Amino acid sequence: MTEKSVIQHDRQSILTDHFFYFFLRMRKGQVRKEVEALNARYPQESKEQRARRLIAAQTPLSFLGGLLMNVPMLVPGLGQAMKLLGVVGGASTLTRMHLYLIMEIAHLYGKDIEDQARVPEMAAVVLASGLGAGAPLLLQALKLNPLWALPVGGLSSASVVKAIGGSAIRFYSREAADPLAAT
């Protein structure tokens, strides 16, 4: 088997690539551009320091997104369908932000973001984002004051960013230190 066929075999399928592109707006060119800009701006910093900059930049945005997506829960008479649409739309946006974060960290650590190995990592991010976005719904199920949905939504979303980012740093730095560690 030639090197070219091995490389193409490890690429994400067209279906997978289109799914992340069309449904979750994953623009891999943008990921590369952001990492190149970060590397140019902070060339003296380690990969981990630059990755932590990405996490720090995204944490307040995620907090704000988690807070805003729960605002419809506070509007009486809005209807359950409209409230659910607000949560789903907000969760989709947060998921997209979290996917960009993990792809940027992967690219920062020299990983091929086109590689099929990124697909399970992105699936884990989608799952974590969904769990974080669903935390305020637990308050509703427990019949607690709906005002708590705002800080809980913001804090859970910010916590997800920190968990995803920290896990990505540990995972990719471990792989960089020992390429056989991921197998």
Secondary structure, DSSP 8 states (H G I E B T S, - for coil): --HHHHHHHTB--HHHHHIIIIIT---HHHHHHHHHHHHHH-TTS-HHHHHHHHHHHHHHHHHHHHHHTTGGGGSTTS-HHHHHHHHHHHHHHHHHHHHHHHHHHHHHTT--TTBTTHHHHHHHHHHHHHHHHHHHHHHHHTT--GGGHHHHHHHHHHHHHHHHHHHHHHHHHHHHH-TTTT-
